Amino acid sequence: MNRWVGAASFVLSMLLASTSAAQTTASFLDAVNGLSLDEAIARGLAQEPSLRAARTAIDVARGTRLQAGLRKNPSLSAEFRGEPSGTDNQTMVNVEWPLDLFRREGREGVADREITATELAVADRQRLLAADVRARFGEALAAVRDLAILDELVDASRRQHDLLRSRVDEGASSPIERDVVDVELRRLNADRSLQLGRVERAMFELKRILGASPDDTVRLREALEDVVDRESVAVSVAAVADQRPDVREAAARVAVADARIDRAQREGRFDMAVFAGYTRMDSGFPQFGLSPTGVPERVQGLFHYVTAGATVTLPMFDRNQGEVAAARAERLNALALQEAAELTAKTEIATARSLNQRAHEAVRLYAGDARTLARQNLSVVRQSYELGRATIFEVLAEQKRYLDLERAYTETLRAAYEARTALNRALGEMR
């Protein structure tokens, strides 16, 4: 009774696993409406939240540039003076306008170069994000490929187990052969379950970098072999390192440092503000005098004054020496960072080009006769077993060799894909 229950339970679990395999394969791949690599990169560049946040830095720099170009505001002051116990009073209105000599050009120069540097920083962030999208896309493709290989082996082992179970019932095979295949089938199912988890994890990571919710449906259009084969052609590396956004940004930071030196020197020069004023003074004495007509009236006079002048700031002690020295030190730092960025870019290009070449050579070795022969060997051993010329252990050993070969081929494809991703990132290509 327990044997029949165990057998029924096993059959039910195999049926559920088969249904799950069909559903998961369809949920990850769609050759018609799925997401291609180019579409994934475009979507990531348009929707990834951190990149959208980085783009706001450009608007901040432009706002700073707008502020830097504005002139200083004039100041207006008014004053009234009155005699507490008398009738005398005085009203004054003054206007002062800072000329801001030499300084506005310095501020504008720094702001203009900051905009350029910020735009290049965002472009470099886009370069890195495109490479990250490629990497996540490749991880998902590799995981799906390993899952497809396990599905193939699970289906073959299940058919083999069904055949052996029938032969054992008929007395044509020993129960040990059935049980060995049973154990192998369970092991493959467990391995497949773990691989399914890796596929789901890779898809969640891909959705995150695309700016999509974990609940969104994302399917892949291409297979890993197709992408690697399409990108196996020689890559033009005519682009020099100094055209990469991060290298250009480092050069722009040197220009920013130059502009800051100029601004600091300008702020250490003399400055001037012009002013003008109007005064109305009503003054008199408590004595009375006679008017031209001989009528007694208070002695009083109404006076109007206009003033104009200029205030000059003389750089006698503070000529902004500290700011100039600090700006020059920042320039030395920017020059060193520029050299480091250029060296890093050249090294990355050379390394990625070498890895890309070697990885695609390895793919060509696998893509030749090796995989075809491995599949033929497995088919021959299975047929030999069915004819009674091989043991089940030889079938399982050959099946394991085939699985190891396919997994090694997946790792080689992954290495080639990652090498091309590194080369694109090193060259600054958005694909």
ZAMARGU-4260 file (C-alpha; in steps of 0.2 Angstrom, whole numbers, plus 5000, padded with zeros to 4 digits):
<rodrens>
0) 5000/5000/5000 | 5014/5012/5005 | 5023/5008/4988 | 5007/5012/4978 | 5005/5028/4988
5) 5023/5033/4985 | 5022/5029/4967 | 5006/5040/4965 | 5014/5054/4975 | 5029/5053/4963
10) 5019/5053/4947 | 5009/5068/4954 | 5024/5078/4958 | 5032/5075/4941 | 5016/5081/4933
15) 5016/5097/4943 | 5034/5099/4939 | 5031/5097/4920 | 5017/5110/4921 | 5027/5122/4931
20) 5042/5120/4918 | 5030/5124/4904 | 5023/5139/4913 | 5040/5147/4918 | 5048/5145/4901
25) 5033/5155/4893 | 5034/5168/4907 | 5052/5172/4904 | 5053/5171/4885 | 5043/5179/4871
30) 5051/5179/4853 | 5038/5191/4846 | 5033/5203/4860 | 5048/5201/4872 | 5061/5214/4876
35) 5076/5215/4866 | 5093/5221/4872 | 5092/5238/4863 | 5075/5241/4870 | 5080/5236/4887
40) 5094/5249/4887 | 5083/5263/4880 | 5070/5259/4893 | 5083/5260/4907 | 5090/5276/4901
45) 5073/5283/4900 | 5065/5277/4917 | 5079/5272/4929 | 5075/5283/4944 | 5093/5287/4950
50) 5098/5293/4932 | 5082/5304/4932 | 5088/5311/4948 | 5106/5314/4941 | 5098/5324/4926
55) 5091/5337/4938 | 5109/5342/4942 | 5110/5350/4925 | 5095/5361/4929 | 5103/5366/4945
60) 5119/5371/4936 | 5109/5381/4923 | 5100/5390/4938 | 5117/5394/4945 | 5122/5401/4928
65) 5107/5412/4928 | 5110/5418/4945 | 5129/5422/4941 | 5124/5433/4926 | 5113/5444/4936
70) 5118/5462/4941 | 5119/5468/4959 | 5103/5476/4966 | 5104/5495/4970 | 5099/5500/4988
75) 5087/5514/4992 | 5087/5523/5009 | 5076/5536/5016 | 5078/5546/5032 | 5068/5560/5041
80) 5075/5571/5055 | 5064/5583/5065 | 5066/5595/5079 | 5057/5588/5094 | 5051/5605/5101
85) 5052/5615/5085 | 5048/5616/5067 | 5064/5612/5059 | 5064/5595/5049 | 5075/5587/5036
90) 5071/5573/5023 | 5084/5563/5014 | 5083/5550/5000 | 5099/5541/4995 | 5102/5528/4981
95) 5117/5517/4980 | 5121/5506/4965 | 5136/5493/4966 | 5145/5492/4949 | 5152/5475/4952
100) 5167/5478/4942 | 5176/5464/4934 | 5167/5451/4945 | 5152/5446/4934 | 5162/5439/4920
105) 5171/5428/4933 | 5155/5421/4940 | 5148/5417/4923 | 5164/5409/4917 | 5163/5397/4932
110) 5145/5393/4930 | 5147/5390/4911 | 5160/5377/4914 | 5151/5369/4928 | 5136/5366/4916
115) 5148/5357/4904 | 5156/5347/4918 | 5138/5342/4925 | 5132/5337/4907 | 5147/5326/4905
120) 5145/5318/4922 | 5127/5314/4918 | 5133/5307/4901 | 5145/5296/4910 | 5131/5290/4922
125) 5121/5285/4906 | 5137/5276/4900 | 5138/5266/4916 | 5119/5263/4917 | 5119/5256/4899
130) 5132/5244/4904 | 5123/5239/4920 | 5107/5236/4910 | 5117/5225/4898 | 5125/5215/4912
135) 5108/5212/4921 | 5100/5207/4904 | 5115/5195/4901 | 5113/5187/4918 | 5094/5184/4915
140) 5098/5176/4897 | 5112/5165/4905 | 5100/5159/4919 | 5086/5156/4907 | 5097/5146/4896
145) 5103/5135/4910 | 5085/5132/4915 | 5081/5127/4897 | 5095/5114/4897 | 5088/5107/4914
150) 5071/5106/4907 | 5077/5096/4893 | 5086/5084/4904 | 5071/5083/4916 | 5060/5078/4902
155) 5072/5065/4895 | 5074/5058/4912 | 5056/5057/4915 | 5053/5048/4899 | 5067/5036/4903
160) 5060/5033/4921 | 5042/5030/4913 | 5050/5017/4901 | 5060/5009/4915 | 5045/5008/4926
165) 5035/4999/4913 | 5050/4987/4910 | 5052/4983/4928 | 5033/4979/4929 | 5036/4967/4914
170) 5051/4960/4922 | 5063/4966/4908 | 5073/4977/4919 | 5079/4976/4937 | 5071/4988/4950
175) 5088/4995/4954 | 5089/5003/4937 | 5072/5011/4940 | 5077/5018/4957 | 5093/5025/4950
180) 5084/5035/4937 | 5071/5040/4950 | 5085/5047/4961 | 5093/5056/4946 | 5076/5063/4941
185) 5073/5070/4959 | 5091/5077/4959 | 5088/5086/4942 | 5071/5093/4948 | 5079/5100/4964
190) 5093/5107/4953 | 5080/5115/4941 | 5070/5122/4956 | 5086/5131/4962 | 5090/5137/4944
195) 5072/5144/4943 | 5076/5154/4958 | 5091/5161/4950 | 5081/5166/4935 | 5068/5175/4945
200) 5082/5184/4955 | 5090/5189/4938 | 5073/5195/4932 | 5069/5205/4947 | 5086/5214/4946
205) 5083/5218/4928 | 5066/5225/4932 | 5074/5236/4945 | 5087/5244/4934 | 5073/5246/4921
210) 5063/5256/4933 | 5050/5243/4933 | 5040/5236/4948 | 5044/5218/4953 | 5025/5214/4949
215) 5027/5220/4931 | 5028/5207/4917 | 5045/5208/4907 | 5049/5194/4895 | 5065/5192/4885
220) 5065/5191/4866 | 5082/5185/4862 | 5093/5170/4867 | 5110/5172/4874 | 5118/5163/4859
225) 5109/5175/4847 | 5116/5191/4856 | 5133/5184/4857 | 5133/5178/4839 | 5127/5195/4833
230) 5140/5204/4843 | 5155/5192/4837 | 5160/5204/4823 | 5175/5214/4825 | 5173/5230/4835
235) 5180/5247/4830 | 5191/5254/4843 | 5196/5269/4834 | 5188/5280/4847 | 5202/5286/4858
240) 5201/5287/4877 | 5199/5306/4878 | 5182/5305/4870 | 5174/5295/4884 | 5162/5305/4895
245) 5172/5303/4911 | 5188/5308/4903 | 5180/5323/4896 | 5172/5327/4912 | 5189/5327/4921
250) 5196/5339/4907 | 5180/5350/4910 | 5184/5350/4929 | 5201/5357/4925 | 5193/5371/4915
255) 5181/5374/4930 | 5197/5376/4941 | 5204/5388/4929 | 5188/5398/4929 | 5189/5398/4948
260) 5206/5405/4948 | 5201/5419/4937 | 5185/5423/4947 | 5196/5423/4963 | 5208/5435/4955
265) 5194/5446/4949 | 5186/5447/4966 | 5203/5453/4973 | 5203/5469/4962 | 5196/5486/4967
270) 5177/5488/4966 | 5166/5504/4965 | 5148/5509/4969 | 5140/5525/4964 | 5128/5534/4975
275) 5116/5549/4973 | 5105/5558/4986 | 5092/5572/4988 | 5090/5582/5004 | 5075/5594/5008
280) 5079/5604/5023 | 5066/5616/5032 | 5075/5627/5044 | 5071/5643/5053 | 5072/5654/5069
285) 5059/5658/5083 | 5061/5677/5079 | 5050/5686/5068 | 5054/5697/5054 | 5045/5708/5041
290) 5040/5701/5024 | 5043/5712/5008 | 5026/5719/5011 | 5030/5723/5029 | 5020/5709/5038
295) 5028/5701/5052 | 5032/5682/5049 | 5043/5669/5056 | 5061/5668/5049 | 5062/5652/5039
300) 5071/5644/5024 | 5067/5629/5013 | 5083/5622/5006 | 5086/5608/4993 | 5102/5598/4991
305) 5108/5585/4978 | 5123/5574/4982 | 5132/5562/4970 | 5148/5552/4972 | 5157/5535/4972
310) 5163/5523/4984 | 5179/5514/4979 | 5185/5498/4988 | 5204/5498/4988 | 5212/5481/4989
315) 5226/5486/5000 | 5227/5471/5012 | 5214/5458/5006 | 5217/5454/4988 | 5209/5437/4989
320) 5226/5429/4991 | 5219/5414/5000 | 5205/5410/4987 | 5218/5411/4973 | 5229/5399/4982
325) 5215/5387/4985 | 5209/5388/4967 | 5226/5384/4961 | 5228/5369/4972 | 5211/5363/4966
330) 5217/5365/4948 | 5232/5354/4952 | 5220/5341/4960 | 5209/5342/4944 | 5225/5339/4933
335) 5230/5324/4942 | 5212/5317/4941 | 5212/5320/4923 | 5228/5310/4920 | 5221/5296/4931
340) 5205/5296/4921 | 5214/5295/4904 | 5225/5281/4911 | 5211/5271/4917 | 5201/5273/4901
345) 5216/5267/4891 | 5219/5252/4902 | 5200/5248/4902 | 5199/5249/4883 | 5215/5238/4881
350) 5209/5225/4894 | 5192/5224/4887 | 5197/5222/4869 | 5209/5208/4874 | 5195/5199/4884
355) 5182/5201/4871 | 5194/5193/4858 | 5198/5178/4868 | 5181/5175/4874 | 5174/5175/4857
360) 5188/5163/4852 | 5182/5151/4866 | 5164/5153/4860 | 5169/5148/4842 | 5178/5132/4849
365) 5162/5127/4858 | 5150/5132/4844 | 5159/5120/4832 | 5158/5102/4833 | 5160/5100/4852
370) 5141/5102/4857 | 5135/5093/4842 | 5147/5078/4846 | 5141/5079/4865 | 5123/5078/4860
375) 5126/5063/4848 | 5136/5054/4861 | 5122/5055/4873 | 5109/5049/4860 | 5121/5035/4855
380) 5123/5029/4874 | 5104/5030/4876 | 5101/5020/4861 | 5114/5007/4866 | 5105/5006/4883
385) 5089/5003/4875 | 5097/4989/4865 | 5105/4982/4880 | 5123/4986/4876 | 5125/4999/4890
390) 5121/5001/4908 | 5110/5014/4915 | 5125/5021/4925 | 5134/5024/4908 | 5118/5034/4902
395) 5118/5044/4918 | 5137/5047/4917 | 5135/5053/4899 | 5120/5064/4903 | 5131/5072/4917
400) 5145/5075/4905 | 5132/5083/4893 | 5125/5094/4906 | 5143/5099/4912 | 5147/5104/4894
405) 5131/5114/4891 | 5134/5123/4908 | 5152/5126/4903 | 5146/5133/4886 | 5134/5144/4895
410) 5148/5151/4906 | 5158/5154/4890 | 5144/5163/4882 | 5142/5173/4898 | 5160/5177/4898
415) 5159/5183/4880 | 5144/5193/4883 | 5152/5201/4899 | 5168/5205/4889 | 5158/5214/4875
420) 5149/5223/4889 | 5165/5229/4897 | 5171/5234/4879 | 5156/5244/4876 | 5157/5252/4893
425) 5176/5256/4890 | 5173/5264/4873 | 5158/5274/4880 | 5145/5265/4868 | 5127/5266/4874
430) 5123/5248/4868
</rodrens>
